Amino acid sequence: MSALSRPRRFLKRWWQRRQPRAVILMYHRVAEVAEDLHGLCVSPEHFSDHLRVLSRDFDVFPLREVPTRAREGRLPRRGVVISFDDGYADNLSTVRPLCEKFGVPATVFVTTGYLDGGREFWWDELEALTLGRGAAAARALEVELEGERLKWAGGEPVRSIYSTLHARLRPATADVRERTLTALAGWQKVARTVRPDHRPLTESECRQLAESSLVDVQSHTVNHLWLAAHPVSVQAYELRESRRLLELITGRAITCLAYPYGFRDAVAPGTLALAREAGYSAACATVRGQVGRATDPLWLPRHVPGDVDGDELTARLNAFFDDFAAAHPPRGGVARRGPEAHELEPT
């Protein structure tokens, strides 16, 4: 190592820290539930702490402003954007009042295929029909999934059944998911129901949420598919139809998108072009990084804040702002088994 290497690294880091940039935070729910299997929930108390810290110590601005601010070099030095994925009902009952209390803007990405009020999100219903039945071991089960018979003998750990089906349903079509969940309900001899503390927004509630001057409703596609696993025609439909329906519901322009799952494997390189063609000017991924002037507005990195108090959030944000790694581009691929949100926890 030369004598000049350390000063050069110091000057480079000093210069990077002074550049205008922003961190996008990725939330899902503000709620307390019995079991938060995928780490999607932040408690109302902690979220209030987050908003208090963010409104006091950071420059929080709406996601829809990111492309223009970045292009024109008008990002703040330590800007923060708040986003929520999926469209749970607590985004209206809890998130909106808290954002309005603290005067902080947020964007909620809504999955339009669940706005009919008749279903839980597929991952929640799968959990309810397997792990939520209170038994550690299951009765014998046989399910047909895309032409393959999946079989479990009696006494198999229920968590094993859940994990296998979750990994297989992630890249599946919406119809395959529905048939599988219906089969599981028959296996458990129960009706498919919607639990009050797990339900998605309804169309009426989505409209109410969009009436807020601080909460912006945007697109999370129709069926929350692993886009890279589906033909271009299906991807284009998911992007266009969600945007069209949300514009009808909200009466507002829908220009922002969050890719379902958002991992590099979940989004094909060509999906970004499809998003642009569908009319989106900004799209969020689920990869680490900061937003700067050179960031692709259709591949915006995000960080998961976690269910932590305000002091810990400040520490994590400081770490996020010191993480100068470039956001890796999408590559498409096979759906991976693993947690939804914890893959982005700070390491």
C-alpha positions as CSV (number, residue, x, y, z in Angstrom):
1,M,0.0,0.0,0.0
2,S,1.5,3.3,-1.0
3,A,1.8,6.3,1.4
4,L,-0.8,8.1,-0.7
5,S,-3.5,5.4,-0.6
6,R,-5.0,6.2,2.8
7,P,-5.3,10.0,2.2
8,R,-6.8,9.3,-1.2
9,R,-9.4,7.0,0.3
10,F,-10.1,9.5,3.0
11,L,-10.6,12.3,0.5
12,K,-12.8,10.1,-1.7
13,R,-15.0,9.2,1.2
14,W,-15.2,12.8,2.4
15,W,-16.2,13.8,-1.1
16,Q,-18.8,11.1,-1.3
17,R,-20.4,12.1,2.0
18,R,-20.8,15.6,0.8
19,Q,-22.7,14.7,-2.4
20,P,-26.5,15.1,-2.6
21,R,-28.1,11.7,-2.1
22,A,-31.1,10.0,-0.6
23,V,-32.0,6.7,1.0
24,I,-35.4,5.1,0.3
25,L,-36.8,3.2,3.2
26,M,-38.9,0.1,2.5
27,Y,-41.8,-0.7,4.9
28,H,-44.7,-3.1,4.5
29,R,-46.9,-2.9,7.6
30,V,-47.3,-0.9,10.8
31,A,-49.0,-3.4,13.1
32,E,-48.4,-5.9,15.9
33,V,-49.4,-9.5,15.0
34,A,-48.9,-12.8,16.8
35,E,-46.2,-14.0,14.4
36,D,-44.4,-11.9,11.8
37,L,-42.8,-14.7,9.8
38,H,-41.2,-12.5,7.1
39,G,-40.3,-9.4,9.2
40,L,-42.9,-7.2,7.5
41,C,-44.2,-5.4,10.6
42,V,-43.0,-2.3,12.4
43,S,-44.9,-1.5,15.6
44,P,-47.0,1.7,15.8
45,E,-44.8,2.9,18.6
46,H,-41.6,2.3,16.6
47,F,-43.0,3.9,13.5
48,S,-44.0,7.0,15.5
49,D,-40.4,7.1,16.7
50,H,-39.2,6.8,13.1
51,L,-41.3,9.6,11.9
52,R,-40.2,11.8,14.8
53,V,-36.6,11.2,14.0
54,L,-37.0,11.6,10.3
55,S,-39.0,14.8,10.5
56,R,-36.5,16.3,12.9
57,D,-33.1,15.2,11.5
58,F,-33.6,14.4,7.8
59,D,-35.0,15.9,4.7
60,V,-38.0,13.7,3.8
61,F,-39.5,14.1,0.4
62,P,-42.0,12.2,-1.8
63,L,-40.8,9.4,-4.0
64,R,-42.4,10.8,-7.2
65,E,-39.9,13.7,-6.9
66,V,-36.9,11.4,-7.0
67,P,-36.3,11.3,-10.8
68,T,-36.5,15.1,-11.3
69,R,-34.4,15.9,-8.2
70,A,-31.7,13.4,-9.1
71,R,-31.6,14.5,-12.8
72,E,-31.4,18.2,-11.9
73,G,-28.9,17.7,-9.0
74,R,-31.4,18.9,-6.4
75,L,-31.2,15.9,-4.0
76,P,-30.6,17.0,-0.4
77,R,-27.4,15.9,1.3
78,R,-29.2,13.4,3.5
79,G,-32.6,12.9,2.0
80,V,-35.0,10.2,3.0
81,V,-38.0,8.7,1.1
82,I,-40.6,6.5,2.8
83,S,-42.3,3.7,0.9
84,F,-44.7,0.9,1.8
85,D,-45.2,-2.3,-0.3
86,D,-48.3,-4.4,-0.9
87,G,-51.2,-2.3,0.3
88,Y,-52.2,-3.6,3.7
89,A,-55.3,-2.1,5.4
90,D,-53.2,-0.7,8.2
91,N,-51.6,1.6,5.7
92,L,-54.9,3.5,5.9
93,S,-55.8,3.0,9.5
94,T,-52.4,3.5,11.0
95,V,-49.8,4.8,8.5
96,R,-51.9,7.7,7.1
97,P,-52.8,9.2,10.5
98,L,-49.2,9.0,11.7
99,C,-47.8,10.6,8.5
100,E,-50.3,13.4,8.8
101,K,-49.5,13.9,12.5
102,F,-45.8,14.4,11.8
103,G,-46.2,16.0,8.4
104,V,-44.1,13.4,6.6
105,P,-44.9,12.1,3.1
106,A,-45.0,8.5,2.2
107,T,-45.7,6.3,-0.9
108,V,-47.9,3.2,-0.7
109,F,-47.4,0.7,-3.5
110,V,-50.7,-1.2,-3.9
111,T,-51.3,-4.6,-5.4
112,T,-54.5,-4.1,-7.3
113,G,-55.5,-7.7,-7.7
114,Y,-56.3,-7.9,-3.9
115,L,-58.5,-4.8,-3.7
116,D,-61.8,-6.8,-4.0
117,G,-61.6,-7.6,-0.3
118,G,-62.1,-11.3,-0.7
119,R,-58.6,-12.6,-0.1
120,E,-55.5,-12.2,2.0
121,F,-52.2,-11.8,0.2
122,W,-51.1,-15.3,-0.9
123,W,-48.2,-15.6,1.5
124,D,-50.3,-14.7,4.5
125,E,-53.0,-17.1,3.5
126,L,-50.5,-19.9,3.0
127,E,-49.1,-19.2,6.4
128,A,-52.6,-19.3,8.0
129,L,-53.5,-22.6,6.3
130,T,-50.3,-24.3,7.4
131,L,-48.5,-22.8,10.3
132,G,-51.5,-20.9,11.6
133,R,-53.4,-24.1,12.5
134,G,-51.5,-24.7,15.7
135,A,-50.1,-28.1,14.9
136,A,-46.4,-28.9,14.7
137,A,-46.9,-31.9,12.5
138,A,-49.4,-32.4,9.6
139,R,-51.7,-35.0,8.3
140,A,-50.8,-36.6,5.0
141,L,-51.1,-34.1,2.2
142,E,-51.0,-34.3,-1.6
143,V,-51.2,-31.2,-3.8
144,E,-50.9,-30.9,-7.5
145,L,-48.8,-27.9,-8.5
146,E,-48.2,-27.1,-12.2
147,G,-48.6,-30.8,-13.2
148,E,-46.5,-32.2,-10.3
149,R,-47.8,-34.1,-7.4
150,L,-46.3,-32.9,-4.1
151,K,-46.8,-35.4,-1.3
152,W,-46.1,-35.3,2.4
153,A,-46.6,-38.3,4.7
154,G,-48.5,-37.9,7.9
155,G,-46.3,-36.5,10.7
156,E,-44.2,-34.2,8.5
157,P,-43.3,-30.9,10.1
158,V,-45.8,-28.2,9.1
159,R,-43.0,-25.7,8.6
160,S,-41.4,-28.0,6.0
161,I,-44.7,-28.0,4.1
162,Y,-45.0,-24.2,4.3
163,S,-41.4,-23.6,3.2
164,T,-41.7,-25.9,0.2
165,L,-45.0,-24.4,-1.0
166,H,-43.8,-20.9,-0.4
167,A,-40.8,-21.4,-2.6
168,R,-42.9,-23.0,-5.3
169,L,-45.7,-20.4,-5.3
170,R,-43.4,-17.4,-5.5
171,P,-42.7,-17.8,-9.2
172,A,-46.2,-19.4,-9.9
173,T,-49.0,-17.8,-11.8
174,A,-51.9,-16.2,-9.9
175,D,-54.2,-19.1,-11.0
176,V,-51.8,-21.8,-9.7
177,R,-51.6,-20.0,-6.4
178,E,-55.4,-19.8,-6.1
179,R,-55.8,-23.5,-6.9
180,T,-53.2,-24.4,-4.4
181,L,-54.7,-22.3,-1.6
182,T,-58.1,-23.7,-2.3
183,A,-56.7,-27.3,-2.1
184,L,-55.0,-26.5,1.2
185,A,-58.2,-25.1,2.7
186,G,-60.0,-28.4,1.7
187,W,-57.1,-30.3,3.3
188,Q,-57.7,-28.4,6.5
189,K,-61.5,-28.6,6.2
190,V,-61.8,-24.9,6.6
191,A,-63.2,-22.0,4.5
192,R,-60.9,-19.5,3.0
193,T,-61.3,-16.4,5.1
194,V,-59.7,-13.0,5.6
195,R,-58.4,-12.2,9.0
196,P,-59.0,-8.6,10.1
197,D,-55.4,-8.0,11.1
198,H,-54.0,-9.4,7.8
199,R,-56.4,-8.0,5.2
200,P,-55.4,-5.9,2.2
201,L,-56.9,-2.5,1.4
202,T,-60.2,-2.6,-0.4
203,E,-60.9,-0.4,-3.4
204,S,-62.8,2.1,-1.3
205,E,-60.0,2.3,1.3
206,C,-57.4,2.7,-1.5
207,R,-59.4,5.7,-2.7
208,Q,-59.5,7.1,0.9
209,L,-55.8,6.6,1.3
210,A,-55.1,8.5,-2.0
211,E,-57.2,11.5,-0.7
212,S,-54.4,12.3,1.8
213,S,-52.1,15.2,0.8
214,L,-49.2,13.3,2.2
215,V,-49.7,9.6,1.3
216,D,-49.3,8.9,-2.4
217,V,-50.8,5.7,-3.8
218,Q,-48.7,4.0,-6.6
219,S,-48.4,0.7,-8.4
220,H,-47.2,-2.7,-7.1
221,T,-48.6,-4.6,-10.2
222,V,-51.8,-6.7,-10.2
223,N,-50.9,-10.1,-8.8
224,H,-47.5,-9.6,-7.1
225,L,-45.8,-12.0,-9.5
226,W,-42.1,-12.9,-9.7
227,L,-41.9,-11.0,-13.0
228,A,-38.8,-12.7,-14.3
229,A,-40.5,-16.1,-14.3
230,H,-43.2,-14.9,-16.7
231,P,-43.5,-14.0,-20.4
232,V,-43.1,-10.5,-21.6
233,S,-46.8,-10.3,-22.3
234,V,-47.7,-11.2,-18.7
235,Q,-45.2,-8.7,-17.3
236,A,-46.5,-5.9,-19.6
237,Y,-50.1,-6.7,-18.5
238,E,-49.2,-6.6,-14.8
239,L,-47.5,-3.2,-15.2
240,R,-50.1,-1.6,-17.4
241,E,-53.3,-2.9,-15.8
242,S,-52.3,-2.0,-12.3
243,R,-51.5,1.6,-13.4
244,R,-54.7,1.9,-15.4
245,L,-56.9,0.7,-12.5
246,L,-55.2,2.8,-9.9
247,E,-55.6,5.9,-12.0
248,L,-59.3,5.1,-12.2
249,I,-59.6,4.6,-8.5
250,T,-57.5,7.6,-7.3
251,G,-58.1,10.1,-10.1
252,R,-54.3,10.7,-10.0
253,A,-51.4,10.0,-12.3
254,I,-49.6,6.8,-11.5
255,T,-46.0,7.1,-12.4
256,C,-44.2,5.1,-9.7
257,L,-43.8,1.4,-9.4
258,A,-42.3,-1.1,-6.9
259,Y,-41.3,-4.4,-8.5
260,P,-42.8,-7.3,-6.6
261,Y,-40.0,-8.9,-4.5
262,G,-37.6,-6.5,-6.2
263,F,-34.6,-8.8,-5.9
264,R,-32.1,-9.0,-8.8
265,D,-33.4,-12.5,-9.6
266,A,-37.1,-11.4,-9.5
267,V,-36.8,-8.8,-12.2
268,A,-35.5,-9.4,-15.7
269,P,-33.2,-6.9,-17.4
270,G,-36.0,-6.3,-20.0
271,T,-38.6,-5.5,-17.3
272,L,-37.2,-2.0,-16.8
273,A,-37.9,-1.2,-20.5
274,L,-41.4,-2.6,-20.1
275,A,-41.9,-0.3,-17.0
276,R,-40.8,2.7,-19.1
277,E,-43.1,1.7,-21.9
278,A,-46.0,1.3,-19.4
279,G,-45.6,5.0,-18.4
280,Y,-43.5,4.7,-15.2
281,S,-40.8,7.3,-14.5
282,A,-39.6,5.7,-11.2
283,A,-39.4,2.1,-10.0
284,C,-38.2,0.7,-6.8
285,A,-36.1,-2.5,-6.3
286,T,-35.1,-4.4,-3.3
287,V,-31.4,-4.0,-3.5
288,R,-29.1,-1.9,-1.2
289,G,-27.7,1.4,-2.2
290,Q,-28.3,5.2,-2.3
291,V,-30.0,7.4,-4.8
292,G,-27.7,9.8,-6.5
293,R,-27.5,11.8,-9.7
294,A,-26.4,8.7,-11.7
295,T,-28.9,6.3,-10.3
296,D,-31.3,4.6,-12.8
297,P,-34.7,5.9,-11.9
298,L,-36.2,2.6,-12.9
299,W,-33.9,0.6,-10.5
300,L,-34.0,2.6,-7.3
301,P,-32.4,0.9,-4.3
302,R,-34.1,0.7,-0.9
303,H,-33.2,-0.2,2.7
304,V,-35.3,-2.0,5.3
305,P,-35.3,0.0,8.5
306,G,-36.6,-2.9,10.7
307,D,-38.8,-2.9,13.8
308,V,-36.5,-0.7,15.9
309,D,-36.7,2.4,18.0
310,G,-35.7,5.9,16.9
311,D,-32.1,5.8,18.2
312,E,-31.5,2.5,16.3
313,L,-33.1,3.9,13.2
314,T,-30.7,6.9,13.3
315,A,-27.7,4.5,13.6
316,R,-28.9,2.4,10.7
317,L,-29.6,5.5,8.5
318,N,-26.0,6.7,9.3
319,A,-24.8,3.2,8.1
320,F,-27.0,3.4,5.0
321,F,-25.6,6.8,4.1
322,D,-22.1,5.4,4.5
323,D,-22.8,2.5,2.2
324,F,-21.6,3.7,-1.2
325,A,-21.8,0.4,-3.0
326,A,-23.6,0.7,-6.4
327,A,-27.0,-1.0,-6.7
328,H,-26.5,-4.2,-8.7
329,P,-28.7,-4.4,-11.8
330,P,-31.4,-7.0,-12.3
331,R,-30.5,-10.3,-13.9
332,G,-33.7,-12.4,-13.7
333,G,-33.6,-16.0,-12.5
334,V,-35.2,-18.7,-10.4
335,A,-37.2,-17.7,-7.3
336,R,-35.1,-18.2,-4.2
337,R,-36.2,-19.5,-0.9
338,G,-35.8,-17.0,1.9
339,P,-37.4,-14.2,4.0
340,E,-39.1,-11.4,2.2
341,A,-37.6,-8.5,4.1
342,H,-34.7,-9.7,6.3
343,E,-32.5,-10.2,3.2
344,L,-32.0,-6.4,3.3
345,E,-31.3,-6.0,7.0
346,P,-28.0,-4.3,7.7
347,T,-25.0,-6.6,8.0
